[in-house]
Amino acid sequence: MKSVFIGLLILTVTGCSTTDSQQLAKNDGKQTAREKIGYECETMPVLGTSIPKKVCTTRIERKTIEKNAKENVRKLKGKPILCKITDGWCNGI
């Protein structure tokens, strides 16, 4: 029983012994597909919950989101926002 446990322990330790430097050496300086497209993940807070959501985007998607946000700010700049709550209508939103 002890020999089986020790054997499994040795296999587990040696199986997980690959380090990041060894993985980088395997790539031989080549960029991975994720690096080429600028793939990144980040956690974003979600309204109504304390558990953040993981959001993954590419470089092009992030640029598009930024461009759209700037365009929306430009469109709304200078527009008056008039709201009459009793009637339930808003002008400019």
C-alpha positions, 0 to 999 in steps of 0.5 A: 500500500505504501509503495503504491502511494509513493509511486503515485506521489512520484508520478504526480511530482514529476508530471507537474515539474514542467516550468514556464521557462521550459515551455518558453524554450519549446516555443523557440521564440515564436509567438503563440496565437493568443499573443499575436491577436492580443488575447487578454482576460480580466475580471469585471464587476457585475451590478447586483452581485459580488462575484466578478465576471471573467471577460476575455477580448482580443486587441481588435475587440478592445479597440472597437469598444474604446472607439464606440465609447468615444463616439457615444461620448462625442454624440452626447456632448453638448446635448441637453438631457431634459427629463420629465419624470411625471410623464415618463419621457426623456429627451436626449437619452 
